[in-house]
Amino acid sequence: MAKVAFLGLGVMGYPMAGHLAKAGHDVTVYNRTGEKAHAWVEAHGGCHAATPREAAKDAGFVMACVGNDDDLRAVCLGEDGAFAGMSEGAVFVDHTTVSAAATRELAGHADEKGLGFVDAPISGGQAGAENGVLSVMCGGAQAHYDAAEPVIQAYARICRRIGESGAGQMTKMCNQIAIAGLVQGLSEALHFAEKSGLDGRAVVEVISQGAAGSWQMVNRHETMLDDEFEHGFAVDWMRKDLGICLDAADECGASLPFTALVDQFYKDIQKMGGGRWDTSSLIKRLRAAG
């Protein structure tokens, strides 16, 4: 069992840190809003700290799951950042979805201090975090990954090293690109069924068993048909991720025309006031168009 710090107790981080405690690790948590850290300790035991530096002190592993590039830099760097409190040889594991450029920047800072750094973005949503069945895609040195992987397994269904630093984030971009297309296709299929007078649930029961089947279809079709979008991964966060995808595509020369189009569809959802709706709300744009 390891001494672990967990930074960021949002809808993903809160249950992930809980799985670490349940697995027997000695967990200290930090959250920008202190009340949530207090609540986590009451529910799971362990300790909470006032700063990332204090949380990271003497920890063999420091996990982070925050919002974006700037949030990650804030918990890593500076006098109160985690890097200032970590001991040489400790490993920082970043579960935030950020740009590969930010990952490589922070991995460089970590290396200068004799720290390990693994970029380990996650997929599986809030339900995956709560049930401990996330997909974790990792980048970084093999030795650092090998050290961190047994700890990550507390909340992973699958955990794989894809390559060197930044490879985990680039793999997460592949994940978001695929999801964007799947959700738009599912939205159009359900919208077509509605306009054709078909029973959407009956349609999905049949087509989900064939080549059209997907996780999105099985897990999102009912709430989409019921016009309910108050759970899951928010549109605002998806647009942040797709922006990273499109920037990375410009850098590497990839062509992502459909991803760029779906990103604009999500922009339409934001204009409808749906920035906090989950990503399956793309169907509302079709309904609004008639």
N, C-alpha and C positions, 0 to 999 in steps of 0.2 A: 504494500500500500504506500502511496506517495503523499507528500505534503503539497497541496495544490492551491493556487489562487485562481479565482474566477472573477473576471472583470466584465460587468454588464449583465444586468438581470432583467432583460426585456422578455418578450413572449417566448423567445427561444432560449436565452441564457438562463432564465430562472429554473426551468425544469432540467436543463442540461447539468447545471450545478447540483441540482437535487440528485440526479443519477450518480454523480461522482461521490456524494456523501453516502448514498445508499450502498455503493460498491465498497465502502469502507475507507475511502481516502479522507485525509485530514484537510478539510476545505475552509479557506478564508475567502469571503466574497467582498467585492466592492461594487457599488452602484452610485451613479451621479446623484440620484435621489436616495437619500439615506434611509427613508422610511421603508423602501422595498428591501433593502439589505437587512434591516431589523426584522421584517416579516419573514424573510428567508431563513434567518437564524432560528427564529421561533419555530418554524416548521421543520427544519432539517438539522438543527444543531450547528456545530462549527462556530466560526467567528466572522465578524465583519470588521472592515478597516475603513478609516476615513479617507485614505488616498490609495491610488494604485501602488505607490512605492511601499506603503506599509503592508498592503495585502501581499505583495510579492516577496517580502523579506523572508529568507530561509526556505522559500518554496522551490521544489525541484522542477515544477511545471507551472506556468502561468497561462491560463486560457483567457481569451478575450472574445466577446461577441457584442460589438457595439454597432454604431449606425453607418459610418462612412469613413472615407480617407482621413478627414480632419479629426473625427472622433477617435480613430485609432491612434493617430499621432499624439493626441492629447493624453491618452492613457499610457503611451509608451515612453514619451520623451519629457524632458524638463526635470526640475528638482523633485517634483512629486510623481514623476512617471515610473512605470514599472521597471524599466531598464535600470533606473538608479537604485532600486532596491534588490534586484536579483543578484545572486551569487554566481561567480564564474562557473560555467558548465551547466547552469539551469537552462531550460528550454521554454521559449515563448511560443504558444500555439494560437494562431489567429483564425477564429471561425467567422469573422466578419467578411462580407462580400465587399471587396475594395478593388481598386485598380491594381494590375500587376506592377505598375510603376511604383505605387506606394509600398507594395510588398517588398520589392527589391530595395527600395530606399531604406526601409526599416530593418530588413535583413542585414544590410550593410552596417547600420548602426549597432545591431546586435553582435555582429561578428567582431567589430572593433572592441567590444566589451567582453569578448570571450563567451558570448551567449549563443545558444542555438535558436533558430527561428524556423517554424514550420507554418506555411500558409495552408489553411485547412478549411475552406468554405464548405458550407453544408447545404443539403437539400432534403426536403421531406416535410417542411412546414411545421406549424405549431404542433400538430398531432404527432408528427415524427419525433419532435423534441420531447413531448410529454411521454410518449411510449418508448423512448430510447431506441428508435430504429432509423436514425438519420443516415444518409449517404454522405460520406466525408471524402473529399478529393484533395489530395495534399501535394505540396511542393516543398523542396528543401533538401538539405543533405541527407543521405541515406541514414547515417548514424543518428541524426536528430530525430528523423521519422521513426526509426526503430525504437528509440527510447520513449517517444510519446505515444506510439500506437496502442500499447496496452492500457494506457489511461483513457484515451479517446474511445476505446471499445465500450466504456460504460454507457455511452448513448448512441452507439453506431450499429447499424445493420451491416454496412460495408464501409471499410476504410482502406484506401489505396494511395500509395505514392505514385504520382504520374510523372514527376521529373524534378528538375532543379527549382530553385526559388522562383515563384510566380506561376508555375505550372498548375498549381491547384486553382488559382484564381482564373486562369485561362480556361480550365476545364469547367469551372462554374459558369463562365460565359457561354460555353457550349450548351450547358444545361438550360440557361435562361433563353437562349435563342430557340432551342427546341420547344420549350414551354410556350413561348409567345405564339409560335405557329400552331401548336396543338390547341390552345385555348381559342384562337381565332377560328380555326376549323370547326371545333366543337360548337362554338357560338353560332356559326352560320348553319350548321346542320340542325341544331335545335330550333333556330329561327325559321328555317325552311319547313321543318315539321309543323311548327305552330301555324304558319301561314297556309300550309296545305291541309289543315284540319286534322292532322294525325295526333295520336296519343304519344307525346314525347317519351313517356316512361316505357311504353311498349316498344317504341322504336329503339331506344337505348338497350333494352333487354335483349333484343335480337342482334343489333349491330356490334354491341360490346363484346360479343362472343366470337366475332370474326376479325378480319384484318384491320378494322377501324378502331378496335378496342385500345384504350389507354388508361393510365392512372387518372388523368383529368376527367375522362368520361365517367369512370366508375364512381369517383369521389365527389364530383362537382355537378353532375347533370341535374340532380334533384333540386338543389338549392338554386341553380340557374333557372329551372322551370318554375320554381316558386318565387322568383325575383328576390332572392335573399342573398346579400353580399356583405354581411357583417362579420365574416370570419376569414381566416387565412391571410395570405401575403398581400399587402396593400398595394394599390396601383402606384402610389407615390414612390414606394420602394422599387417596384418593378421598373418604373421609368428611370430611376437612378441606375439600376443594373443595366438596362438596355443602353443607356448613355455610355456606360463603360464599354459595353460590347461594340458599339458603333465607333467609339474612339479607337479601340484596339484594332478593329477591322481596318480603319484608315492607316494605322501604323504598319500592319502586317500585309496589307494589300488584299484582304478578303472582301468579297462582294456579298453584302447582306441586304438585298433590296426588300425582301419580305419583312425582315426584322425592323427595318427603318419604317416601313408602312404601318406595322402593328404598333410601333412606338408612337406614331402620330394618332392612331386610334385611341391609345391610352391617354394621350393628351386631350382628346375629345371628351373622354370620361372625366378627366380632371375639370374641364370646363363645365361639365354637368354637375359638379360638386361631389364627384365620387373619388377623390384622391385617397380616401381611407377605405373605400370599398375593396374587396379582394379582387384578384386579377380576373376571375371568371365574369366580372361585370361587363366585359366586352359585349355581351349579348344585349345589354341595355342600349348601347349605341345603335344597334340594328333595330331594336324595337322603336326607338325614338324616331328613326328615319321612316318608320311605317312598314 
